[in-house]
Amino acid sequence: MRSPIGQPQNMGKLVQLIQNSVVKGRIRFADKLAGQSDIHLLSALVQSLYKEGYTALAKERIVLIDPETLSKPSPPFLQLSYIWAEMCYDEGRYAEAAAIFEAIAEQSGDLAAARFGAASCYLQEAMQNLRRRMEIYHPPEAERIKICRYLEDFNQALHIIQTSGWQTYSSAGQTGHKAARAATLQH
């Protein structure tokens, strides 16, 4: 049965069923429940996959979503945009990730992780720029030593930010195990 706006009356139950299916490794079932046409269900699937360490599968599904929804975060898709920003960060697309993190932080002031994400992006960009300058200009040894000190300072700041837990991580063993299990379930 559908409500007047076209959403199932039991949307919450469907989302819960998707989440539980992913937790239990029943990816194909969760995928069928989510489908590809309802952004709310697809969002629930992506978030569940990502949370449970199925990052490659989450990435396959998230690209089905309109890029504007991901890059211009708004409720109820802030968490989905956050995941997309993390994926951009992991791929070294720091400027894109920073813009998304900042937009999320503006809309949800209580999401400090987005601010840490943006700060991490800016530090990564600064480090990349310094390394490139060293490669291009081949500064004298004294200047190289100074630049290396700056890079070390940036690395220390980045390490402090990383320890805040802003980024979603799954243990390598968990991700590897789940990825292998998901591959088996998909075929």
MORA-V448767 format. One record per residue. N is the residue number from 1. RES is the residue in one small letter. SS is DSSP state (A for helix, B for strand, O for the rest). PSI is psi in radians with two decimals (NA if undefined). Layout:
n & res & ss & psi
N & RES & SS & PSI
N & RES & SS & PSI
This chain:
n & res & ss & psi
1 & m & O & 2.44
2 & r & B & 2.63
3 & s & O & 3.00
4 & p & O & -0.47
5 & i & O & 0.16
6 & g & O & 0.02
7 & q & O & 2.50
8 & p & B & 2.48
9 & q & O & -0.44
10 & n & O & 0.66
11 & m & A & -0.73
12 & g & A & -0.68
13 & k & A & -0.68
14 & l & A & -0.76
15 & v & A & -0.78
16 & q & A & -0.70
17 & l & A & -0.70
18 & i & A & -0.83
19 & q & A & -0.82
20 & n & A & -0.68
21 & s & A & -0.73
22 & v & A & -0.77
23 & v & A & -0.67
24 & k & O & 0.03
25 & g & O & 0.23
26 & r & O & 1.18
27 & i & A & -0.78
28 & r & A & -0.72
29 & f & A & -0.79
30 & a & A & -0.70
31 & d & A & -0.75
32 & k & A & -0.69
33 & l & A & -0.73
34 & a & A & -0.65
35 & g & O & -2.81
36 & q & O & 0.02
37 & s & O & -0.45
38 & d & O & 1.95
39 & i & A & -0.55
40 & h & A & -0.75
41 & l & A & -0.69
42 & l & A & -0.68
43 & s & A & -0.76
44 & a & A & -0.71
45 & l & A & -0.86
46 & v & A & -0.81
47 & q & A & -0.73
48 & s & A & -0.80
49 & l & A & -0.81
50 & y & A & -0.78
51 & k & A & -0.64
52 & e & O & 0.04
53 & g & O & 0.13
54 & y & O & 1.07
55 & t & A & -0.68
56 & a & A & -0.73
57 & l & A & -0.67
58 & a & A & -0.70
59 & k & A & -0.67
60 & e & A & -0.64
61 & r & A & -0.60
62 & i & A & -0.49
63 & v & O & -0.17
64 & l & O & -0.20
65 & i & O & 2.51
66 & d & O & 2.18
67 & p & A & -0.54
68 & e & A & -0.62
69 & t & A & -0.64
70 & l & A & -0.71
71 & s & A & -0.28
72 & k & O & 1.38
73 & p & O & 2.44
74 & s & O & 2.66
75 & p & O & 2.51
76 & p & O & 0.38
77 & f & O & 0.42
78 & l & A & -0.76
79 & q & A & -0.65
80 & l & A & -0.76
81 & s & A & -0.64
82 & y & A & -0.77
83 & i & A & -0.77
84 & w & A & -0.72
85 & a & A & -0.71
86 & e & A & -0.72
87 & m & A & -0.73
88 & c & A & -0.74
89 & y & A & -0.82
90 & d & A & -0.47
91 & e & O & 0.04
92 & g & O & 0.27
93 & r & O & 1.22
94 & y & A & -0.69
95 & a & A & -0.76
96 & e & A & -0.79
97 & a & A & -0.76
98 & a & A & -0.75
99 & a & A & -0.70
100 & i & A & -0.80
101 & f & A & -0.75
102 & e & A & -0.71
103 & a & A & -0.68
104 & i & A & -0.79
105 & a & A & -0.63
106 & e & A & -0.65
107 & q & A & -0.47
108 & s & O & 1.44
109 & g & O & -0.37
110 & d & O & 0.03
111 & l & O & 1.31
112 & a & A & -0.50
113 & a & A & -0.60
114 & a & A & -0.65
115 & r & A & -0.72
116 & f & A & -0.67
117 & g & A & -0.79
118 & a & A & -0.76
119 & a & A & -0.72
120 & s & A & -0.72
121 & c & A & -0.81
122 & y & A & -0.66
123 & l & A & -0.74
124 & q & A & -0.76
125 & e & A & -0.74
126 & a & A & -0.71
127 & m & A & -0.73
128 & q & A & -0.75
129 & n & A & -0.73
130 & l & A & -0.74
131 & r & A & -0.73
132 & r & A & -0.74
133 & r & A & -0.68
134 & m & A & -0.70
135 & e & A & -0.69
136 & i & A & -0.81
137 & y & A & -0.23
138 & h & O & 1.15
139 & p & O & 2.78
140 & p & O & 2.84
141 & e & A & -0.73
142 & a & A & -0.73
143 & e & A & -0.68
144 & r & A & -0.71
145 & i & A & -0.75
146 & k & A & -0.79
147 & i & A & -0.70
148 & c & A & -0.61
149 & r & A & -0.76
150 & y & A & -0.77
151 & l & A & -0.70
152 & e & A & -0.70
153 & d & A & -0.78
154 & f & A & -0.71
155 & n & A & -0.72
156 & q & A & -0.75
157 & a & A & -0.74
158 & l & A & -0.71
159 & h & A & -0.74
160 & i & A & -0.76
161 & i & A & -0.73
162 & q & A & -0.60
163 & t & O & -0.12
164 & s & O & -0.30
165 & g & O & 0.40
166 & w & O & -0.49
167 & q & O & 2.48
168 & t & O & 2.16
169 & y & O & 2.53
170 & s & O & 2.58
171 & s & O & 2.61
172 & a & A & -0.70
173 & g & A & -0.76
174 & q & A & -0.84
175 & t & A & -0.77
176 & g & A & -0.79
177 & h & A & -0.83
178 & k & A & -0.63
179 & a & A & -0.75
180 & a & A & -0.75
181 & r & A & -0.72
182 & a & A & -0.68
183 & a & A & -0.68
184 & t & A & -0.72
185 & l & A & -0.52
186 & q & A & -0.45
187 & h & O & NA
